[in-house]
Each structure stands twice: as C-alpha cells, then as structure tokens.
Amino acid sequence: MVLTTAVIVLTVVVLIDLLLSAAIIRRLRDTEAHLADLMPSAQPGLKTGTPMPDFTSADGSLTRAALAGTPVIFGFFSTGCRYCPTQAEQLAHRAAEIAERGLRVINVVAINDESIPDDITPVLEKSGTVVAEQGMDNLMAAFSVTSTPTFLLYDGRGTLIAKGNHLEETLERWIQ
C-alpha cells in the first residue's frame, strides 16, 4: 500500500515537472523569437540586392563609374590579418578561371600598421587590381566592411549578389 502511494505521488510529481518544463521551453522559444526581431542582422555590412555604393579610391584610380557594366568581385584584406594570406593565395590561384568567367577582381589592402610587413599585395597583384589604403577608412567604409578578409560579388548592373569571408562561398553564386 505504501509502495503504491509512493508510485502515484512520484508519477504526479513527474507529470507536473514535464508540464512546467514544456511551459518553460515554450516561453524560451517565444523570447528567442522576440529577441531575433529586436537584434540587428548577424551579418553586418551591405545586404545582398543593394546597389554598389558610390566611391573613389584615395588615389583616384578607381571609381564606381569606371566599373559600370562590369561584373566585379571585391576582396578586402588587411596587413596583419591572420586569415588573409590564405584567401589571397586562393584568389591568385583561381585568377585565370575568374577572368575566363568575365569577372574583374579588385583587391583592397588596408595597411593598419606600418611595422607589419605587407606580404599580401605581391600575391594579390597576380589576381587583379590592387588598391592600398591607410587604415580601414576609405573604400572599406564605403562598402561597410568591418572585418577582413571579406569578398563582395557584384553583377554587371552593380547589384551585390553574394558576400562572405571566404572566396569559395562568395564565388559559388557566380559559378553556378
């Protein structure tokens, strides 16, 4: 009799615990959905589908108007960046394939600290145009780039169609 009563009480306690756990999980999911609506996008910067911003490089050699009608991939790099050399080498390795597909490559190298050697520019020169700038103010600011490496892929109409921190993931959209 005592054992039966203990089993019934234990069953009731377990059922109450399950109901409370389900209510808590439902509440957490609602809160998570509400927070997701309030928080900014997980990926900072320009959104796909937006037009290329108006820009002029610091030396005046590159403008938005000069790229009109040309599909282009921008690669943003910085000296001292841990991941940039690998991505720069991949870009240089695939330069011929990218050119065959009609895509122009523009590389922007931010020189953040004069004491750090610029090992990236010689590699990037194999893949396309290289624009060096001091800090992350001019072109990186115009394109809302907050980290390096970053790749932005624009179609011939100047619309952003892909972006990412890895060359392969960004080029997938163009190669398809």
MODELLER restraints for C-alpha pairs under 7 A, 6 or more apart:
rsr = mdl.restraints
at = mdl.atoms
rsr.add(forms.Gaussian(group=physical.xy_distance, feature=features.Distance(at['CA:45:A'], at['CA:144:A']), mean=4.73, stdev=0.5))
rsr.add(forms.Gaussian(group=physical.xy_distance, feature=features.Distance(at['CA:45:A'], at['CA:145:A']), mean=5.90, stdev=0.5))
rsr.add(forms.Gaussian(group=physical.xy_distance, feature=features.Distance(at['CA:46:A'], at['CA:143:A']), mean=6.84, stdev=0.5))
rsr.add(forms.Gaussian(group=physical.xy_distance, feature=features.Distance(at['CA:46:A'], at['CA:144:A']), mean=6.19, stdev=0.5))
rsr.add(forms.Gaussian(group=physical.xy_distance, feature=features.Distance(at['CA:48:A'], at['CA:160:A']), mean=5.00, stdev=0.5))
rsr.add(forms.Gaussian(group=physical.xy_distance, feature=features.Distance(at['CA:48:A'], at['CA:161:A']), mean=5.34, stdev=0.5))
rsr.add(forms.Gaussian(group=physical.xy_distance, feature=features.Distance(at['CA:48:A'], at['CA:162:A']), mean=6.11, stdev=0.5))
rsr.add(forms.Gaussian(group=physical.xy_distance, feature=features.Distance(at['CA:49:A'], at['CA:159:A']), mean=5.67, stdev=0.5))
rsr.add(forms.Gaussian(group=physical.xy_distance, feature=features.Distance(at['CA:49:A'], at['CA:160:A']), mean=5.18, stdev=0.5))
rsr.add(forms.Gaussian(group=physical.xy_distance, feature=features.Distance(at['CA:49:A'], at['CA:161:A']), mean=5.97, stdev=0.5))
rsr.add(forms.Gaussian(group=physical.xy_distance, feature=features.Distance(at['CA:50:A'], at['CA:159:A']), mean=5.64, stdev=0.5))
rsr.add(forms.Gaussian(group=physical.xy_distance, feature=features.Distance(at['CA:50:A'], at['CA:160:A']), mean=5.57, stdev=0.5))
rsr.add(forms.Gaussian(group=physical.xy_distance, feature=features.Distance(at['CA:51:A'], at['CA:158:A']), mean=5.60, stdev=0.5))
rsr.add(forms.Gaussian(group=physical.xy_distance, feature=features.Distance(at['CA:51:A'], at['CA:159:A']), mean=4.45, stdev=0.5))
rsr.add(forms.Gaussian(group=physical.xy_distance, feature=features.Distance(at['CA:51:A'], at['CA:160:A']), mean=6.11, stdev=0.5))
rsr.add(forms.Gaussian(group=physical.xy_distance, feature=features.Distance(at['CA:52:A'], at['CA:158:A']), mean=5.31, stdev=0.5))
rsr.add(forms.Gaussian(group=physical.xy_distance, feature=features.Distance(at['CA:52:A'], at['CA:159:A']), mean=5.97, stdev=0.5))
rsr.add(forms.Gaussian(group=physical.xy_distance, feature=features.Distance(at['CA:52:A'], at['CA:160:A']), mean=6.62, stdev=0.5))
rsr.add(forms.Gaussian(group=physical.xy_distance, feature=features.Distance(at['CA:53:A'], at['CA:142:A']), mean=6.55, stdev=0.5))
rsr.add(forms.Gaussian(group=physical.xy_distance, feature=features.Distance(at['CA:53:A'], at['CA:143:A']), mean=6.63, stdev=0.5))
rsr.add(forms.Gaussian(group=physical.xy_distance, feature=features.Distance(at['CA:54:A'], at['CA:64:A']), mean=5.69, stdev=0.5))
rsr.add(forms.Gaussian(group=physical.xy_distance, feature=features.Distance(at['CA:55:A'], at['CA:63:A']), mean=5.55, stdev=0.5))
rsr.add(forms.Gaussian(group=physical.xy_distance, feature=features.Distance(at['CA:55:A'], at['CA:64:A']), mean=5.71, stdev=0.5))
rsr.add(forms.Gaussian(group=physical.xy_distance, feature=features.Distance(at['CA:55:A'], at['CA:139:A']), mean=6.93, stdev=0.5))
rsr.add(forms.Gaussian(group=physical.xy_distance, feature=features.Distance(at['CA:55:A'], at['CA:142:A']), mean=6.49, stdev=0.5))
rsr.add(forms.Gaussian(group=physical.xy_distance, feature=features.Distance(at['CA:56:A'], at['CA:62:A']), mean=5.69, stdev=0.5))
rsr.add(forms.Gaussian(group=physical.xy_distance, feature=features.Distance(at['CA:56:A'], at['CA:63:A']), mean=4.44, stdev=0.5))
rsr.add(forms.Gaussian(group=physical.xy_distance, feature=features.Distance(at['CA:56:A'], at['CA:64:A']), mean=6.93, stdev=0.5))
rsr.add(forms.Gaussian(group=physical.xy_distance, feature=features.Distance(at['CA:57:A'], at['CA:63:A']), mean=6.53, stdev=0.5))
rsr.add(forms.Gaussian(group=physical.xy_distance, feature=features.Distance(at['CA:57:A'], at['CA:139:A']), mean=6.44, stdev=0.5))
rsr.add(forms.Gaussian(group=physical.xy_distance, feature=features.Distance(at['CA:58:A'], at['CA:138:A']), mean=6.87, stdev=0.5))
rsr.add(forms.Gaussian(group=physical.xy_distance, feature=features.Distance(at['CA:68:A'], at['CA:158:A']), mean=6.98, stdev=0.5))
rsr.add(forms.Gaussian(group=physical.xy_distance, feature=features.Distance(at['CA:69:A'], at['CA:156:A']), mean=4.50, stdev=0.5))
rsr.add(forms.Gaussian(group=physical.xy_distance, feature=features.Distance(at['CA:69:A'], at['CA:157:A']), mean=5.74, stdev=0.5))
rsr.add(forms.Gaussian(group=physical.xy_distance, feature=features.Distance(at['CA:70:A'], at['CA:156:A']), mean=4.55, stdev=0.5))
rsr.add(forms.Gaussian(group=physical.xy_distance, feature=features.Distance(at['CA:71:A'], at['CA:103:A']), mean=5.22, stdev=0.5))
rsr.add(forms.Gaussian(group=physical.xy_distance, feature=features.Distance(at['CA:71:A'], at['CA:104:A']), mean=6.27, stdev=0.5))
rsr.add(forms.Gaussian(group=physical.xy_distance, feature=features.Distance(at['CA:71:A'], at['CA:154:A']), mean=5.59, stdev=0.5))
rsr.add(forms.Gaussian(group=physical.xy_distance, feature=features.Distance(at['CA:71:A'], at['CA:155:A']), mean=4.38, stdev=0.5))
rsr.add(forms.Gaussian(group=physical.xy_distance, feature=features.Distance(at['CA:71:A'], at['CA:156:A']), mean=4.20, stdev=0.5))
rsr.add(forms.Gaussian(group=physical.xy_distance, feature=features.Distance(at['CA:72:A'], at['CA:103:A']), mean=5.24, stdev=0.5))
rsr.add(forms.Gaussian(group=physical.xy_distance, feature=features.Distance(at['CA:72:A'], at['CA:104:A']), mean=4.57, stdev=0.5))
rsr.add(forms.Gaussian(group=physical.xy_distance, feature=features.Distance(at['CA:72:A'], at['CA:105:A']), mean=5.80, stdev=0.5))
rsr.add(forms.Gaussian(group=physical.xy_distance, feature=features.Distance(at['CA:72:A'], at['CA:153:A']), mean=6.00, stdev=0.5))
rsr.add(forms.Gaussian(group=physical.xy_distance, feature=features.Distance(at['CA:72:A'], at['CA:154:A']), mean=5.27, stdev=0.5))
rsr.add(forms.Gaussian(group=physical.xy_distance, feature=features.Distance(at['CA:72:A'], at['CA:155:A']), mean=6.57, stdev=0.5))
rsr.add(forms.Gaussian(group=physical.xy_distance, feature=features.Distance(at['CA:73:A'], at['CA:103:A']), mean=6.84, stdev=0.5))
rsr.add(forms.Gaussian(group=physical.xy_distance, feature=features.Distance(at['CA:73:A'], at['CA:104:A']), mean=6.27, stdev=0.5))
rsr.add(forms.Gaussian(group=physical.xy_distance, feature=features.Distance(at['CA:73:A'], at['CA:105:A']), mean=5.11, stdev=0.5))
rsr.add(forms.Gaussian(group=physical.xy_distance, feature=features.Distance(at['CA:73:A'], at['CA:106:A']), mean=6.25, stdev=0.5))
rsr.add(forms.Gaussian(group=physical.xy_distance, feature=features.Distance(at['CA:73:A'], at['CA:151:A']), mean=6.72, stdev=0.5))
rsr.add(forms.Gaussian(group=physical.xy_distance, feature=features.Distance(at['CA:73:A'], at['CA:152:A']), mean=5.55, stdev=0.5))
rsr.add(forms.Gaussian(group=physical.xy_distance, feature=features.Distance(at['CA:73:A'], at['CA:153:A']), mean=4.37, stdev=0.5))
rsr.add(forms.Gaussian(group=physical.xy_distance, feature=features.Distance(at['CA:73:A'], at['CA:154:A']), mean=6.15, stdev=0.5))
rsr.add(forms.Gaussian(group=physical.xy_distance, feature=features.Distance(at['CA:74:A'], at['CA:105:A']), mean=6.08, stdev=0.5))
rsr.add(forms.Gaussian(group=physical.xy_distance, feature=features.Distance(at['CA:74:A'], at['CA:106:A']), mean=4.82, stdev=0.5))
rsr.add(forms.Gaussian(group=physical.xy_distance, feature=features.Distance(at['CA:74:A'], at['CA:107:A']), mean=5.72, stdev=0.5))
rsr.add(forms.Gaussian(group=physical.xy_distance, feature=features.Distance(at['CA:74:A'], at['CA:151:A']), mean=5.51, stdev=0.5))
rsr.add(forms.Gaussian(group=physical.xy_distance, feature=features.Distance(at['CA:74:A'], at['CA:152:A']), mean=5.09, stdev=0.5))
rsr.add(forms.Gaussian(group=physical.xy_distance, feature=features.Distance(at['CA:74:A'], at['CA:153:A']), mean=6.44, stdev=0.5))
rsr.add(forms.Gaussian(group=physical.xy_distance, feature=features.Distance(at['CA:75:A'], at['CA:106:A']), mean=6.24, stdev=0.5))
rsr.add(forms.Gaussian(group=physical.xy_distance, feature=features.Distance(at['CA:75:A'], at['CA:107:A']), mean=4.64, stdev=0.5))
rsr.add(forms.Gaussian(group=physical.xy_distance, feature=features.Distance(at['CA:75:A'], at['CA:108:A']), mean=6.10, stdev=0.5))
rsr.add(forms.Gaussian(group=physical.xy_distance, feature=features.Distance(at['CA:75:A'], at['CA:149:A']), mean=6.96, stdev=0.5))
rsr.add(forms.Gaussian(group=physical.xy_distance, feature=features.Distance(at['CA:75:A'], at['CA:150:A']), mean=5.88, stdev=0.5))
rsr.add(forms.Gaussian(group=physical.xy_distance, feature=features.Distance(at['CA:75:A'], at['CA:151:A']), mean=4.61, stdev=0.5))
rsr.add(forms.Gaussian(group=physical.xy_distance, feature=features.Distance(at['CA:75:A'], at['CA:152:A']), mean=6.71, stdev=0.5))
rsr.add(forms.Gaussian(group=physical.xy_distance, feature=features.Distance(at['CA:76:A'], at['CA:107:A']), mean=5.94, stdev=0.5))
rsr.add(forms.Gaussian(group=physical.xy_distance, feature=features.Distance(at['CA:76:A'], at['CA:108:A']), mean=4.81, stdev=0.5))
rsr.add(forms.Gaussian(group=physical.xy_distance, feature=features.Distance(at['CA:76:A'], at['CA:109:A']), mean=6.10, stdev=0.5))
rsr.add(forms.Gaussian(group=physical.xy_distance, feature=features.Distance(at['CA:76:A'], at['CA:148:A']), mean=5.97, stdev=0.5))
rsr.add(forms.Gaussian(group=physical.xy_distance, feature=features.Distance(at['CA:76:A'], at['CA:149:A']), mean=5.40, stdev=0.5))
rsr.add(forms.Gaussian(group=physical.xy_distance, feature=features.Distance(at['CA:76:A'], at['CA:150:A']), mean=5.10, stdev=0.5))
rsr.add(forms.Gaussian(group=physical.xy_distance, feature=features.Distance(at['CA:76:A'], at['CA:151:A']), mean=6.29, stdev=0.5))
rsr.add(forms.Gaussian(group=physical.xy_distance, feature=features.Distance(at['CA:77:A'], at['CA:84:A']), mean=5.91, stdev=0.5))
rsr.add(forms.Gaussian(group=physical.xy_distance, feature=features.Distance(at['CA:77:A'], at['CA:108:A']), mean=6.05, stdev=0.5))
rsr.add(forms.Gaussian(group=physical.xy_distance, feature=features.Distance(at['CA:77:A'], at['CA:109:A']), mean=4.76, stdev=0.5))
rsr.add(forms.Gaussian(group=physical.xy_distance, feature=features.Distance(at['CA:77:A'], at['CA:110:A']), mean=6.21, stdev=0.5))
rsr.add(forms.Gaussian(group=physical.xy_distance, feature=features.Distance(at['CA:77:A'], at['CA:148:A']), mean=5.15, stdev=0.5))
rsr.add(forms.Gaussian(group=physical.xy_distance, feature=features.Distance(at['CA:77:A'], at['CA:149:A']), mean=4.89, stdev=0.5))
rsr.add(forms.Gaussian(group=physical.xy_distance, feature=features.Distance(at['CA:78:A'], at['CA:109:A']), mean=5.13, stdev=0.5))
rsr.add(forms.Gaussian(group=physical.xy_distance, feature=features.Distance(at['CA:78:A'], at['CA:110:A']), mean=4.46, stdev=0.5))
rsr.add(forms.Gaussian(group=physical.xy_distance, feature=features.Distance(at['CA:78:A'], at['CA:111:A']), mean=5.91, stdev=0.5))
rsr.add(forms.Gaussian(group=physical.xy_distance, feature=features.Distance(at['CA:78:A'], at['CA:112:A']), mean=6.94, stdev=0.5))
rsr.add(forms.Gaussian(group=physical.xy_distance, feature=features.Distance(at['CA:78:A'], at['CA:148:A']), mean=6.32, stdev=0.5))
rsr.add(forms.Gaussian(group=physical.xy_distance, feature=features.Distance(at['CA:79:A'], at['CA:110:A']), mean=6.46, stdev=0.5))
rsr.add(forms.Gaussian(group=physical.xy_distance, feature=features.Distance(at['CA:79:A'], at['CA:111:A']), mean=5.45, stdev=0.5))
rsr.add(forms.Gaussian(group=physical.xy_distance, feature=features.Distance(at['CA:79:A'], at['CA:112:A']), mean=6.41, stdev=0.5))
rsr.add(forms.Gaussian(group=physical.xy_distance, feature=features.Distance(at['CA:79:A'], at['CA:116:A']), mean=6.58, stdev=0.5))
rsr.add(forms.Gaussian(group=physical.xy_distance, feature=features.Distance(at['CA:79:A'], at['CA:118:A']), mean=5.75, stdev=0.5))
rsr.add(forms.Gaussian(group=physical.xy_distance, feature=features.Distance(at['CA:80:A'], at['CA:116:A']), mean=6.31, stdev=0.5))
rsr.add(forms.Gaussian(group=physical.xy_distance, feature=features.Distance(at['CA:81:A'], at['CA:148:A']), mean=6.87, stdev=0.5))
rsr.add(forms.Gaussian(group=physical.xy_distance, feature=features.Distance(at['CA:83:A'], at['CA:149:A']), mean=6.85, stdev=0.5))
rsr.add(forms.Gaussian(group=physical.xy_distance, feature=features.Distance(at['CA:84:A'], at['CA:148:A']), mean=6.84, stdev=0.5))
rsr.add(forms.Gaussian(group=physical.xy_distance, feature=features.Distance(at['CA:84:A'], at['CA:149:A']), mean=5.45, stdev=0.5))
rsr.add(forms.Gaussian(group=physical.xy_distance, feature=features.Distance(at['CA:85:A'], at['CA:120:A']), mean=6.01, stdev=0.5))
rsr.add(forms.Gaussian(group=physical.xy_distance, feature=features.Distance(at['CA:87:A'], at['CA:166:A']), mean=6.81, stdev=0.5))
rsr.add(forms.Gaussian(group=physical.xy_distance, feature=features.Distance(at['CA:87:A'], at['CA:167:A']), mean=6.55, stdev=0.5))
rsr.add(forms.Gaussian(group=physical.xy_distance, feature=features.Distance(at['CA:88:A'], at['CA:120:A']), mean=6.75, stdev=0.5))
rsr.add(forms.Gaussian(group=physical.xy_distance, feature=features.Distance(at['CA:88:A'], at['CA:123:A']), mean=6.44, stdev=0.5))
rsr.add(forms.Gaussian(group=physical.xy_distance, feature=features.Distance(at['CA:88:A'], at['CA:124:A']), mean=5.91, stdev=0.5))
rsr.add(forms.Gaussian(group=physical.xy_distance, feature=features.Distance(at['CA:89:A'], at['CA:123:A']), mean=6.40, stdev=0.5))
rsr.add(forms.Gaussian(group=physical.xy_distance, feature=features.Distance(at['CA:91:A'], at['CA:127:A']), mean=6.31, stdev=0.5))
rsr.add(forms.Gaussian(group=physical.xy_distance, feature=features.Distance(at['CA:92:A'], at['CA:123:A']), mean=6.45, stdev=0.5))
rsr.add(forms.Gaussian(group=physical.xy_distance, feature=features.Distance(at['CA:92:A'], at['CA:124:A']), mean=6.10, stdev=0.5))
rsr.add(forms.Gaussian(group=physical.xy_distance, feature=features.Distance(at['CA:92:A'], at['CA:126:A']), mean=5.44, stdev=0.5))
rsr.add(forms.Gaussian(group=physical.xy_distance, feature=features.Distance(at['CA:92:A'], at['CA:127:A']), mean=4.66, stdev=0.5))
rsr.add(forms.Gaussian(group=physical.xy_distance, feature=features.Distance(at['CA:95:A'], at['CA:127:A']), mean=4.78, stdev=0.5))
rsr.add(forms.Gaussian(group=physical.xy_distance, feature=features.Distance(at['CA:105:A'], at['CA:127:A']), mean=6.67, stdev=0.5))
rsr.add(forms.Gaussian(group=physical.xy_distance, feature=features.Distance(at['CA:105:A'], at['CA:128:A']), mean=4.98, stdev=0.5))
rsr.add(forms.Gaussian(group=physical.xy_distance, feature=features.Distance(at['CA:105:A'], at['CA:129:A']), mean=6.33, stdev=0.5))
rsr.add(forms.Gaussian(group=physical.xy_distance, feature=features.Distance(at['CA:106:A'], at['CA:128:A']), mean=5.97, stdev=0.5))
rsr.add(forms.Gaussian(group=physical.xy_distance, feature=features.Distance(at['CA:106:A'], at['CA:129:A']), mean=4.94, stdev=0.5))
rsr.add(forms.Gaussian(group=physical.xy_distance, feature=features.Distance(at['CA:106:A'], at['CA:130:A']), mean=6.08, stdev=0.5))
rsr.add(forms.Gaussian(group=physical.xy_distance, feature=features.Distance(at['CA:107:A'], at['CA:124:A']), mean=6.87, stdev=0.5))
rsr.add(forms.Gaussian(group=physical.xy_distance, feature=features.Distance(at['CA:107:A'], at['CA:129:A']), mean=5.96, stdev=0.5))
rsr.add(forms.Gaussian(group=physical.xy_distance, feature=features.Distance(at['CA:107:A'], at['CA:130:A']), mean=4.66, stdev=0.5))
rsr.add(forms.Gaussian(group=physical.xy_distance, feature=features.Distance(at['CA:107:A'], at['CA:131:A']), mean=6.09, stdev=0.5))
rsr.add(forms.Gaussian(group=physical.xy_distance, feature=features.Distance(at['CA:108:A'], at['CA:130:A']), mean=5.88, stdev=0.5))
rsr.add(forms.Gaussian(group=physical.xy_distance, feature=features.Distance(at['CA:108:A'], at['CA:131:A']), mean=4.82, stdev=0.5))
rsr.add(forms.Gaussian(group=physical.xy_distance, feature=features.Distance(at['CA:108:A'], at['CA:132:A']), mean=5.83, stdev=0.5))
rsr.add(forms.Gaussian(group=physical.xy_distance, feature=features.Distance(at['CA:109:A'], at['CA:131:A']), mean=6.20, stdev=0.5))
rsr.add(forms.Gaussian(group=physical.xy_distance, feature=features.Distance(at['CA:109:A'], at['CA:132:A']), mean=4.76, stdev=0.5))
rsr.add(forms.Gaussian(group=physical.xy_distance, feature=features.Distance(at['CA:109:A'], at['CA:133:A']), mean=6.24, stdev=0.5))
rsr.add(forms.Gaussian(group=physical.xy_distance, feature=features.Distance(at['CA:110:A'], at['CA:132:A']), mean=6.03, stdev=0.5))
rsr.add(forms.Gaussian(group=physical.xy_distance, feature=features.Distance(at['CA:110:A'], at['CA:133:A']), mean=5.08, stdev=0.5))
rsr.add(forms.Gaussian(group=physical.xy_distance, feature=features.Distance(at['CA:110:A'], at['CA:134:A']), mean=5.66, stdev=0.5))
rsr.add(forms.Gaussian(group=physical.xy_distance, feature=features.Distance(at['CA:110:A'], at['CA:135:A']), mean=5.18, stdev=0.5))
rsr.add(forms.Gaussian(group=physical.xy_distance, feature=features.Distance(at['CA:110:A'], at['CA:136:A']), mean=5.76, stdev=0.5))
rsr.add(forms.Gaussian(group=physical.xy_distance, feature=features.Distance(at['CA:111:A'], at['CA:133:A']), mean=6.12, stdev=0.5))
rsr.add(forms.Gaussian(group=physical.xy_distance, feature=features.Distance(at['CA:111:A'], at['CA:134:A']), mean=4.99, stdev=0.5))
rsr.add(forms.Gaussian(group=physical.xy_distance, feature=features.Distance(at['CA:111:A'], at['CA:135:A']), mean=5.47, stdev=0.5))
rsr.add(forms.Gaussian(group=physical.xy_distance, feature=features.Distance(at['CA:112:A'], at['CA:134:A']), mean=6.23, stdev=0.5))
rsr.add(forms.Gaussian(group=physical.xy_distance, feature=features.Distance(at['CA:112:A'], at['CA:135:A']), mean=4.68, stdev=0.5))
rsr.add(forms.Gaussian(group=physical.xy_distance, feature=features.Distance(at['CA:124:A'], at['CA:130:A']), mean=6.74, stdev=0.5))
rsr.add(forms.Gaussian(group=physical.xy_distance, feature=features.Distance(at['CA:149:A'], at['CA:165:A']), mean=5.48, stdev=0.5))
rsr.add(forms.Gaussian(group=physical.xy_distance, feature=features.Distance(at['CA:150:A'], at['CA:164:A']), mean=5.75, stdev=0.5))
rsr.add(forms.Gaussian(group=physical.xy_distance, feature=features.Distance(at['CA:150:A'], at['CA:165:A']), mean=4.46, stdev=0.5))
rsr.add(forms.Gaussian(group=physical.xy_distance, feature=features.Distance(at['CA:151:A'], at['CA:163:A']), mean=5.44, stdev=0.5))
rsr.add(forms.Gaussian(group=physical.xy_distance, feature=features.Distance(at['CA:151:A'], at['CA:164:A']), mean=5.36, stdev=0.5))
rsr.add(forms.Gaussian(group=physical.xy_distance, feature=features.Distance(at['CA:151:A'], at['CA:165:A']), mean=5.98, stdev=0.5))
rsr.add(forms.Gaussian(group=physical.xy_distance, feature=features.Distance(at['CA:151:A'], at['CA:166:A']), mean=6.98, stdev=0.5))
rsr.add(forms.Gaussian(group=physical.xy_distance, feature=features.Distance(at['CA:151:A'], at['CA:167:A']), mean=6.48, stdev=0.5))
rsr.add(forms.Gaussian(group=physical.xy_distance, feature=features.Distance(at['CA:151:A'], at['CA:170:A']), mean=6.54, stdev=0.5))
rsr.add(forms.Gaussian(group=physical.xy_distance, feature=features.Distance(at['CA:152:A'], at['CA:160:A']), mean=6.88, stdev=0.5))
rsr.add(forms.Gaussian(group=physical.xy_distance, feature=features.Distance(at['CA:152:A'], at['CA:162:A']), mean=6.06, stdev=0.5))
rsr.add(forms.Gaussian(group=physical.xy_distance, feature=features.Distance(at['CA:152:A'], at['CA:163:A']), mean=4.52, stdev=0.5))
rsr.add(forms.Gaussian(group=physical.xy_distance, feature=features.Distance(at['CA:152:A'], at['CA:164:A']), mean=6.87, stdev=0.5))
rsr.add(forms.Gaussian(group=physical.xy_distance, feature=features.Distance(at['CA:153:A'], at['CA:160:A']), mean=5.79, stdev=0.5))
rsr.add(forms.Gaussian(group=physical.xy_distance, feature=features.Distance(at['CA:153:A'], at['CA:161:A']), mean=5.78, stdev=0.5))
rsr.add(forms.Gaussian(group=physical.xy_distance, feature=features.Distance(at['CA:153:A'], at['CA:162:A']), mean=5.10, stdev=0.5))
rsr.add(forms.Gaussian(group=physical.xy_distance, feature=features.Distance(at['CA:153:A'], at['CA:163:A']), mean=6.09, stdev=0.5))
rsr.add(forms.Gaussian(group=physical.xy_distance, feature=features.Distance(at['CA:153:A'], at['CA:170:A']), mean=6.82, stdev=0.5))
rsr.add(forms.Gaussian(group=physical.xy_distance, feature=features.Distance(at['CA:154:A'], at['CA:160:A']), mean=4.46, stdev=0.5))
rsr.add(forms.Gaussian(group=physical.xy_distance, feature=features.Distance(at['CA:154:A'], at['CA:161:A']), mean=5.64, stdev=0.5))
rsr.add(forms.Gaussian(group=physical.xy_distance, feature=features.Distance(at['CA:155:A'], at['CA:161:A']), mean=6.63, stdev=0.5))
rsr.add(forms.Gaussian(group=physical.xy_distance, feature=features.Distance(at['CA:162:A'], at['CA:170:A']), mean=5.56, stdev=0.5))
rsr.add(forms.Gaussian(group=physical.xy_distance, feature=features.Distance(at['CA:162:A'], at['CA:173:A']), mean=6.44, stdev=0.5))
rsr.add(forms.Gaussian(group=physical.xy_distance, feature=features.Distance(at['CA:163:A'], at['CA:170:A']), mean=5.37, stdev=0.5))
rsr.add(forms.Gaussian(group=physical.xy_distance, feature=features.Distance(at['CA:164:A'], at['CA:170:A']), mean=5.49, stdev=0.5))
